[in-house]
């Protein structure tokens, strides 16, 4: 009897984790970290958009309590691929709202939000409403709806722990001082594949060129965003909400080696940086085990072999997206929704050959300028702006 009860206690101490977007780059890394920390972490839910084969493979390995697939067409193949044992079947949610239902109906201590794009907003918002601890890899939640999510989290008691490598670095560095002592945040940027390309070369850039990130291995959307530096623009907006700091105190510095993941400057002049090899498992693990640090399986930094690290200012002429990031972070309201949706649609158009690489950011800027700005929007208004901005980009592409 005593041994059973001990075992129950040990199991109940494990952190129950839902991974939204489990088949993407962050999701797969998160499952790798969870397997490494299996004494502490129990995966109770997995969710994907359409990749049912990968979701079935993960579910057979991890045996969560439930899985969700957003595209209803893939429920049947997922169900048959899971080969359910009668004794402990895995619940399956599918269709619109499946990820949100998974979040609402599963008891969990931690929700890892790693769906790509604004599609991740409803399920992340559900976790915020429930007051969960959320590992936020989906930056769009704050870019689109920071003005709703941040006060909602304050009311519900939800905790947002950043997983984006730059924001994890800032979050860690902020532990060296107090909020009132922060002077500036430096977000580092690798500069992407076109850092050394001139404007004429950038005009000729192909999809293959844009998908070759020099230091990080990531999904295609964020890799293209890194090439335009729109990723850094979104990160300025994300930082403004996460750390409640005015955008004019958030600077971007190009750091091609991707060793320093970001820095905080305090008002005594000290700059505290977080460093490590470019491996997303580090910020994922930190979010999962915060405030503790567990043994990590990533490579260790070998500074003597790196020898040099470089820092340079970004070029606003070749990378105009950065200016948009600062502008939108200062505007708030519906501006983030317009910027993000226009960018998602423009990146899609580039991937399908309807837009050239150098047309992405001007198209996004044009849609941002034309959008009907609302300073204090509700969620419906944000969703309307999102849908409108996508339609506008489609129209730009068709003329
Ligand atoms: Mg990042």
Boltz pocket constraint, residues with backbone or C-beta under 6 A from the ligand:
constraints:
  - pocket:
      binder: B
      contacts: [[A, 164], [A, 165], [A, 166], [A, 235]]
      max_distance: 6.0
